Each structure stands twice: as structure tokens, then as C-alpha cells.
């Protein structure tokens, strides 16, 4: 991404956020035919930044070290991202997180002793069946099965998500 100008990077951040929030956007005009390429590079970057601390200096350091942007580019992308972070959050809350609600859940858990072969064989320990309803009351079922390792990974991911959510609510 270091090959893009500061102006293209900042415009790319704004256009990428517009696209992710379902606003009209043009990745052709003003990018010298590299707008879509820039979008595909910025999309994972924005996802990564949304899960990080909202501290500007940490974001700049990450952009410089992981994405090889110079200080001016990192500062410009950080400022553009922080300006649009609220747009992404409100879009996610209203369209992604709120669209389906858990209506019912059923669960089944298998007790596995530490010496049991079930843990080593990868047999599911936990099965969750979630029934969700969207705003039209259309029901969907989602079945999740976890082995011992997957369950531990899932719990640790939930704890990470909780920490990120708590950091947003404290700001």
C-alpha cells in the first residue's frame, strides 16, 4: 500500500467505509484504475482496525509496522479511519448486529473425561442449535458443534470480543 499517495489512501478509506455502509461509491474516478485494488487492500485493514484499540498512536504504529506506510500516510489513514469509525459502528449495530435476534436455543453437551479418547478423536462435545428471527419474523436455525479444542478457541474469541466491546463502551 506504500505505493499509493496520501490523497488516494485517505479517499480510499472514505470510499471503502461508504461501500461497507451501503452508500454509493465510485472506485474508478480519481484512482488511475487502481481503486478496486486499493479497496481489496483496505478492506482487511479496516476490519483489523475495528478490532483494535481506538488509540490513534497505536493505529499509526500498526500502519507503519504491518502495512509499511510512512508516517504521513499512517497519520492520514488514521485520521480518516477515526472520522469514519462511528459510521461503521452504527451501520453494524443497525444492520448487522440488530437484524437477527436469537429466539430460542437448544443445547446438548457431552461430558468427556480428560483420559477419554473422545477428546483426542475430535468428537463434538457441545452442540448448540440457535433459532433466530429477523425483522420480518423469518426464522432461521443455526447449528454449531464444537470439539474440545474448538470450544476452547471459541471461548477465548468470545472473551476477546468482550474486551473490544468494553473498550468501545468506555469511550
Rosetta constraint file for C-alpha pairs under 8 A:
AtomPair CA 1 CA 38 HARMONIC 7.57 0.50
AtomPair CA 1 CA 41 HARMONIC 7.40 0.50
AtomPair CA 1 CA 67 HARMONIC 6.83 0.50
AtomPair CA 1 CA 68 HARMONIC 7.37 0.50
AtomPair CA 1 CA 69 HARMONIC 7.03 0.50
AtomPair CA 2 CA 67 HARMONIC 7.64 0.50
AtomPair CA 2 CA 68 HARMONIC 6.19 0.50
AtomPair CA 2 CA 69 HARMONIC 5.21 0.50
AtomPair CA 2 CA 70 HARMONIC 7.36 0.50
AtomPair CA 4 CA 8 HARMONIC 6.09 0.50
AtomPair CA 4 CA 9 HARMONIC 6.33 0.50
AtomPair CA 5 CA 9 HARMONIC 6.25 0.50
AtomPair CA 5 CA 73 HARMONIC 7.74 0.50
AtomPair CA 6 CA 10 HARMONIC 6.17 0.50
AtomPair CA 6 CA 72 HARMONIC 7.42 0.50
AtomPair CA 6 CA 73 HARMONIC 5.23 0.50
AtomPair CA 6 CA 76 HARMONIC 6.75 0.50
AtomPair CA 6 CA 77 HARMONIC 7.93 0.50
AtomPair CA 7 CA 11 HARMONIC 6.05 0.50
AtomPair CA 8 CA 12 HARMONIC 5.76 0.50
AtomPair CA 8 CA 31 HARMONIC 6.72 0.50
AtomPair CA 9 CA 13 HARMONIC 6.19 0.50
AtomPair CA 9 CA 38 HARMONIC 7.90 0.50
AtomPair CA 9 CA 73 HARMONIC 7.45 0.50
AtomPair CA 9 CA 76 HARMONIC 7.82 0.50
AtomPair CA 9 CA 77 HARMONIC 6.48 0.50
AtomPair CA 10 CA 14 HARMONIC 6.42 0.50
AtomPair CA 10 CA 76 HARMONIC 6.20 0.50
AtomPair CA 10 CA 77 HARMONIC 5.48 0.50
AtomPair CA 10 CA 80 HARMONIC 5.99 0.50
AtomPair CA 11 CA 15 HARMONIC 6.01 0.50
AtomPair CA 12 CA 16 HARMONIC 5.80 0.50
AtomPair CA 12 CA 35 HARMONIC 7.30 0.50
AtomPair CA 12 CA 38 HARMONIC 6.74 0.50
AtomPair CA 12 CA 39 HARMONIC 6.54 0.50
AtomPair CA 12 CA 42 HARMONIC 7.48 0.50
AtomPair CA 13 CA 17 HARMONIC 6.15 0.50
AtomPair CA 13 CA 42 HARMONIC 6.92 0.50
AtomPair CA 13 CA 77 HARMONIC 6.91 0.50
AtomPair CA 13 CA 80 HARMONIC 6.53 0.50
AtomPair CA 13 CA 81 HARMONIC 6.59 0.50
AtomPair CA 14 CA 18 HARMONIC 6.14 0.50
AtomPair CA 14 CA 80 HARMONIC 6.79 0.50
AtomPair CA 14 CA 81 HARMONIC 7.66 0.50
AtomPair CA 14 CA 84 HARMONIC 7.21 0.50
AtomPair CA 15 CA 19 HARMONIC 6.10 0.50
AtomPair CA 15 CA 25 HARMONIC 5.97 0.50
AtomPair CA 15 CA 26 HARMONIC 7.37 0.50
AtomPair CA 15 CA 27 HARMONIC 7.32 0.50
AtomPair CA 16 CA 20 HARMONIC 6.11 0.50
AtomPair CA 16 CA 39 HARMONIC 6.05 0.50
AtomPair CA 16 CA 42 HARMONIC 7.20 0.50
AtomPair CA 16 CA 43 HARMONIC 6.96 0.50
AtomPair CA 17 CA 21 HARMONIC 6.06 0.50
AtomPair CA 17 CA 84 HARMONIC 7.02 0.50
AtomPair CA 17 CA 87 HARMONIC 7.72 0.50
AtomPair CA 17 CA 88 HARMONIC 6.81 0.50
AtomPair CA 18 CA 22 HARMONIC 6.21 0.50
AtomPair CA 18 CA 23 HARMONIC 4.86 0.50
AtomPair CA 18 CA 24 HARMONIC 6.79 0.50
AtomPair CA 18 CA 25 HARMONIC 6.40 0.50
AtomPair CA 19 CA 23 HARMONIC 5.51 0.50
AtomPair CA 19 CA 24 HARMONIC 6.61 0.50
AtomPair CA 19 CA 25 HARMONIC 6.00 0.50
AtomPair CA 20 CA 88 HARMONIC 7.65 0.50
AtomPair CA 21 CA 87 HARMONIC 7.46 0.50
AtomPair CA 21 CA 88 HARMONIC 6.60 0.50
AtomPair CA 21 CA 91 HARMONIC 5.94 0.50
AtomPair CA 27 CA 31 HARMONIC 6.98 0.50
AtomPair CA 27 CA 35 HARMONIC 4.61 0.50
AtomPair CA 27 CA 36 HARMONIC 5.82 0.50
AtomPair CA 27 CA 39 HARMONIC 7.81 0.50
AtomPair CA 28 CA 32 HARMONIC 7.23 0.50
AtomPair CA 28 CA 33 HARMONIC 5.88 0.50
AtomPair CA 28 CA 34 HARMONIC 7.43 0.50
AtomPair CA 28 CA 35 HARMONIC 5.64 0.50
AtomPair CA 28 CA 36 HARMONIC 7.44 0.50
AtomPair CA 29 CA 33 HARMONIC 7.86 0.50
AtomPair CA 31 CA 35 HARMONIC 5.07 0.50
AtomPair CA 34 CA 38 HARMONIC 6.18 0.50
AtomPair CA 35 CA 39 HARMONIC 6.16 0.50
AtomPair CA 36 CA 40 HARMONIC 6.26 0.50
AtomPair CA 37 CA 41 HARMONIC 6.43 0.50
AtomPair CA 38 CA 42 HARMONIC 6.04 0.50
AtomPair CA 39 CA 43 HARMONIC 5.93 0.50
AtomPair CA 40 CA 44 HARMONIC 7.45 0.50
AtomPair CA 41 CA 45 HARMONIC 6.85 0.50
AtomPair CA 42 CA 46 HARMONIC 5.99 0.50
AtomPair CA 43 CA 47 HARMONIC 6.32 0.50
AtomPair CA 44 CA 48 HARMONIC 6.04 0.50
AtomPair CA 45 CA 49 HARMONIC 6.13 0.50
AtomPair CA 46 CA 50 HARMONIC 6.10 0.50
AtomPair CA 46 CA 81 HARMONIC 7.84 0.50
AtomPair CA 47 CA 51 HARMONIC 6.70 0.50
AtomPair CA 48 CA 52 HARMONIC 6.60 0.50
AtomPair CA 49 CA 53 HARMONIC 7.76 0.50
AtomPair CA 49 CA 59 HARMONIC 7.12 0.50
AtomPair CA 50 CA 85 HARMONIC 7.63 0.50
AtomPair CA 51 CA 164 HARMONIC 6.49 0.50
AtomPair CA 52 CA 59 HARMONIC 7.74 0.50
AtomPair CA 52 CA 164 HARMONIC 7.28 0.50
AtomPair CA 53 CA 58 HARMONIC 7.28 0.50
AtomPair CA 53 CA 59 HARMONIC 7.68 0.50
AtomPair CA 53 CA 164 HARMONIC 7.41 0.50
AtomPair CA 53 CA 167 HARMONIC 7.22 0.50
AtomPair CA 54 CA 58 HARMONIC 7.94 0.50
AtomPair CA 54 CA 59 HARMONIC 7.52 0.50
AtomPair CA 54 CA 82 HARMONIC 7.87 0.50
AtomPair CA 54 CA 168 HARMONIC 7.70 0.50
AtomPair CA 55 CA 59 HARMONIC 6.46 0.50
AtomPair CA 56 CA 60 HARMONIC 6.16 0.50
AtomPair CA 56 CA 78 HARMONIC 6.51 0.50
AtomPair CA 56 CA 79 HARMONIC 7.89 0.50
AtomPair CA 56 CA 82 HARMONIC 7.85 0.50
AtomPair CA 57 CA 61 HARMONIC 6.13 0.50
AtomPair CA 58 CA 62 HARMONIC 6.16 0.50
AtomPair CA 59 CA 63 HARMONIC 6.19 0.50
AtomPair CA 59 CA 78 HARMONIC 6.43 0.50
AtomPair CA 60 CA 64 HARMONIC 6.20 0.50
AtomPair CA 60 CA 71 HARMONIC 7.58 0.50
AtomPair CA 60 CA 74 HARMONIC 5.17 0.50
AtomPair CA 60 CA 75 HARMONIC 6.03 0.50
AtomPair CA 60 CA 78 HARMONIC 6.20 0.50
AtomPair CA 61 CA 65 HARMONIC 6.06 0.50
AtomPair CA 61 CA 74 HARMONIC 7.82 0.50
AtomPair CA 62 CA 66 HARMONIC 5.58 0.50
AtomPair CA 62 CA 67 HARMONIC 7.25 0.50
AtomPair CA 63 CA 67 HARMONIC 4.98 0.50
AtomPair CA 63 CA 68 HARMONIC 6.45 0.50
AtomPair CA 63 CA 69 HARMONIC 5.89 0.50
AtomPair CA 63 CA 74 HARMONIC 5.62 0.50
AtomPair CA 64 CA 68 HARMONIC 4.78 0.50
AtomPair CA 64 CA 69 HARMONIC 4.67 0.50
AtomPair CA 64 CA 70 HARMONIC 5.99 0.50
AtomPair CA 64 CA 71 HARMONIC 6.76 0.50
AtomPair CA 64 CA 74 HARMONIC 6.22 0.50
AtomPair CA 65 CA 69 HARMONIC 7.56 0.50
AtomPair CA 69 CA 73 HARMONIC 5.73 0.50
AtomPair CA 69 CA 74 HARMONIC 5.63 0.50
AtomPair CA 70 CA 74 HARMONIC 6.04 0.50
AtomPair CA 71 CA 75 HARMONIC 6.08 0.50
AtomPair CA 72 CA 76 HARMONIC 6.21 0.50
AtomPair CA 73 CA 77 HARMONIC 6.11 0.50
AtomPair CA 74 CA 78 HARMONIC 5.97 0.50
AtomPair CA 75 CA 79 HARMONIC 6.11 0.50
AtomPair CA 76 CA 80 HARMONIC 6.17 0.50
AtomPair CA 77 CA 81 HARMONIC 5.95 0.50
AtomPair CA 78 CA 82 HARMONIC 6.02 0.50
AtomPair CA 79 CA 83 HARMONIC 6.12 0.50
AtomPair CA 80 CA 84 HARMONIC 6.39 0.50
AtomPair CA 81 CA 85 HARMONIC 5.78 0.50
AtomPair CA 82 CA 86 HARMONIC 7.76 0.50
AtomPair CA 84 CA 88 HARMONIC 6.63 0.50
AtomPair CA 85 CA 89 HARMONIC 6.25 0.50
AtomPair CA 86 CA 90 HARMONIC 6.01 0.50
AtomPair CA 87 CA 91 HARMONIC 6.05 0.50
AtomPair CA 88 CA 92 HARMONIC 6.08 0.50
AtomPair CA 89 CA 93 HARMONIC 6.12 0.50
AtomPair CA 90 CA 94 HARMONIC 6.04 0.50
AtomPair CA 91 CA 95 HARMONIC 5.67 0.50
AtomPair CA 91 CA 96 HARMONIC 7.21 0.50
AtomPair CA 92 CA 96 HARMONIC 4.73 0.50
AtomPair CA 92 CA 97 HARMONIC 5.87 0.50
AtomPair CA 93 CA 97 HARMONIC 4.92 0.50
AtomPair CA 93 CA 98 HARMONIC 5.81 0.50
AtomPair CA 94 CA 98 HARMONIC 5.42 0.50
AtomPair CA 94 CA 99 HARMONIC 7.08 0.50
AtomPair CA 95 CA 99 HARMONIC 5.60 0.50
AtomPair CA 96 CA 100 HARMONIC 7.89 0.50
AtomPair CA 99 CA 134 HARMONIC 5.45 0.50
AtomPair CA 99 CA 135 HARMONIC 6.23 0.50
AtomPair CA 100 CA 132 HARMONIC 5.91 0.50
AtomPair CA 100 CA 133 HARMONIC 5.43 0.50
AtomPair CA 100 CA 134 HARMONIC 4.25 0.50
AtomPair CA 100 CA 135 HARMONIC 6.96 0.50
AtomPair CA 101 CA 132 HARMONIC 5.24 0.50
AtomPair CA 101 CA 133 HARMONIC 5.50 0.50
AtomPair CA 101 CA 134 HARMONIC 6.31 0.50
AtomPair CA 102 CA 130 HARMONIC 6.55 0.50
AtomPair CA 102 CA 131 HARMONIC 5.80 0.50
AtomPair CA 102 CA 132 HARMONIC 4.31 0.50
AtomPair CA 102 CA 133 HARMONIC 6.54 0.50
AtomPair CA 103 CA 130 HARMONIC 7.61 0.50
AtomPair CA 103 CA 131 HARMONIC 5.46 0.50
AtomPair CA 103 CA 132 HARMONIC 5.07 0.50
AtomPair CA 103 CA 133 HARMONIC 6.18 0.50
AtomPair CA 104 CA 130 HARMONIC 6.06 0.50
AtomPair CA 104 CA 131 HARMONIC 5.08 0.50
AtomPair CA 104 CA 132 HARMONIC 7.03 0.50
AtomPair CA 105 CA 128 HARMONIC 6.99 0.50
AtomPair CA 105 CA 129 HARMONIC 5.48 0.50
AtomPair CA 105 CA 130 HARMONIC 4.47 0.50
AtomPair CA 105 CA 131 HARMONIC 5.95 0.50
AtomPair CA 106 CA 128 HARMONIC 5.96 0.50
AtomPair CA 106 CA 129 HARMONIC 5.15 0.50
AtomPair CA 106 CA 130 HARMONIC 6.67 0.50
AtomPair CA 107 CA 126 HARMONIC 7.31 0.50
AtomPair CA 107 CA 127 HARMONIC 5.63 0.50
AtomPair CA 107 CA 128 HARMONIC 4.59 0.50
AtomPair CA 107 CA 129 HARMONIC 6.20 0.50
AtomPair CA 108 CA 126 HARMONIC 5.88 0.50
AtomPair CA 108 CA 127 HARMONIC 5.21 0.50
AtomPair CA 108 CA 128 HARMONIC 6.68 0.50
AtomPair CA 109 CA 125 HARMONIC 5.59 0.50
AtomPair CA 109 CA 126 HARMONIC 4.46 0.50
AtomPair CA 109 CA 127 HARMONIC 6.33 0.50
AtomPair CA 110 CA 124 HARMONIC 7.74 0.50
AtomPair CA 110 CA 125 HARMONIC 4.88 0.50
AtomPair CA 110 CA 126 HARMONIC 6.37 0.50
AtomPair CA 111 CA 125 HARMONIC 7.13 0.50
AtomPair CA 112 CA 116 HARMONIC 6.21 0.50
AtomPair CA 112 CA 118 HARMONIC 6.67 0.50
AtomPair CA 112 CA 119 HARMONIC 6.86 0.50
AtomPair CA 112 CA 125 HARMONIC 7.42 0.50
AtomPair CA 114 CA 119 HARMONIC 7.28 0.50
AtomPair CA 116 CA 120 HARMONIC 7.67 0.50
AtomPair CA 117 CA 121 HARMONIC 6.05 0.50
AtomPair CA 118 CA 122 HARMONIC 6.33 0.50
AtomPair CA 118 CA 123 HARMONIC 5.53 0.50
AtomPair CA 119 CA 123 HARMONIC 6.65 0.50
AtomPair CA 119 CA 147 HARMONIC 7.34 0.50
AtomPair CA 119 CA 148 HARMONIC 5.96 0.50
AtomPair CA 122 CA 147 HARMONIC 5.40 0.50
AtomPair CA 122 CA 148 HARMONIC 7.06 0.50
AtomPair CA 123 CA 147 HARMONIC 5.78 0.50
AtomPair CA 124 CA 145 HARMONIC 5.82 0.50
AtomPair CA 124 CA 146 HARMONIC 5.10 0.50
AtomPair CA 124 CA 147 HARMONIC 4.28 0.50
AtomPair CA 124 CA 148 HARMONIC 7.20 0.50
AtomPair CA 125 CA 145 HARMONIC 7.41 0.50
AtomPair CA 125 CA 146 HARMONIC 5.88 0.50
AtomPair CA 125 CA 147 HARMONIC 5.22 0.50
AtomPair CA 125 CA 148 HARMONIC 6.19 0.50
AtomPair CA 126 CA 144 HARMONIC 7.97 0.50
AtomPair CA 126 CA 145 HARMONIC 5.65 0.50
AtomPair CA 126 CA 146 HARMONIC 5.25 0.50
AtomPair CA 126 CA 147 HARMONIC 6.95 0.50
AtomPair CA 126 CA 151 HARMONIC 7.61 0.50
AtomPair CA 127 CA 143 HARMONIC 7.03 0.50
AtomPair CA 127 CA 144 HARMONIC 5.61 0.50
AtomPair CA 127 CA 145 HARMONIC 4.41 0.50
AtomPair CA 127 CA 146 HARMONIC 6.52 0.50
AtomPair CA 128 CA 142 HARMONIC 7.97 0.50
AtomPair CA 128 CA 143 HARMONIC 5.62 0.50
AtomPair CA 128 CA 144 HARMONIC 5.04 0.50
AtomPair CA 128 CA 145 HARMONIC 6.42 0.50
AtomPair CA 129 CA 141 HARMONIC 6.72 0.50
AtomPair CA 129 CA 142 HARMONIC 5.63 0.50
AtomPair CA 129 CA 143 HARMONIC 4.35 0.50
AtomPair CA 129 CA 144 HARMONIC 6.35 0.50
AtomPair CA 130 CA 141 HARMONIC 5.56 0.50
AtomPair CA 130 CA 142 HARMONIC 5.07 0.50
AtomPair CA 130 CA 143 HARMONIC 6.30 0.50
AtomPair CA 131 CA 139 HARMONIC 6.58 0.50
AtomPair CA 131 CA 140 HARMONIC 5.66 0.50
AtomPair CA 131 CA 141 HARMONIC 4.47 0.50
AtomPair CA 131 CA 142 HARMONIC 6.42 0.50
AtomPair CA 132 CA 139 HARMONIC 5.50 0.50
AtomPair CA 132 CA 140 HARMONIC 5.27 0.50
AtomPair CA 132 CA 141 HARMONIC 6.29 0.50
AtomPair CA 132 CA 142 HARMONIC 7.90 0.50
AtomPair CA 133 CA 137 HARMONIC 5.06 0.50
AtomPair CA 133 CA 138 HARMONIC 5.31 0.50
AtomPair CA 133 CA 139 HARMONIC 4.54 0.50
AtomPair CA 133 CA 140 HARMONIC 6.46 0.50
AtomPair CA 134 CA 138 HARMONIC 5.66 0.50
AtomPair CA 134 CA 139 HARMONIC 6.92 0.50
AtomPair CA 146 CA 150 HARMONIC 5.25 0.50
AtomPair CA 146 CA 151 HARMONIC 5.20 0.50
AtomPair CA 147 CA 151 HARMONIC 5.92 0.50
AtomPair CA 148 CA 152 HARMONIC 6.43 0.50
AtomPair CA 149 CA 153 HARMONIC 6.22 0.50
AtomPair CA 150 CA 154 HARMONIC 5.96 0.50
AtomPair CA 151 CA 155 HARMONIC 6.16 0.50
AtomPair CA 152 CA 156 HARMONIC 6.27 0.50
AtomPair CA 153 CA 157 HARMONIC 6.18 0.50
AtomPair CA 154 CA 158 HARMONIC 6.19 0.50
AtomPair CA 155 CA 159 HARMONIC 6.27 0.50
AtomPair CA 156 CA 160 HARMONIC 6.29 0.50
AtomPair CA 157 CA 161 HARMONIC 6.17 0.50
AtomPair CA 158 CA 162 HARMONIC 6.10 0.50
AtomPair CA 159 CA 163 HARMONIC 6.30 0.50
AtomPair CA 160 CA 164 HARMONIC 6.36 0.50
AtomPair CA 161 CA 165 HARMONIC 6.14 0.50
AtomPair CA 162 CA 166 HARMONIC 6.07 0.50
AtomPair CA 163 CA 167 HARMONIC 6.20 0.50
AtomPair CA 164 CA 168 HARMONIC 6.42 0.50
AtomPair CA 165 CA 169 HARMONIC 6.27 0.50
AtomPair CA 166 CA 170 HARMONIC 6.23 0.50
AtomPair CA 167 CA 171 HARMONIC 6.78 0.50
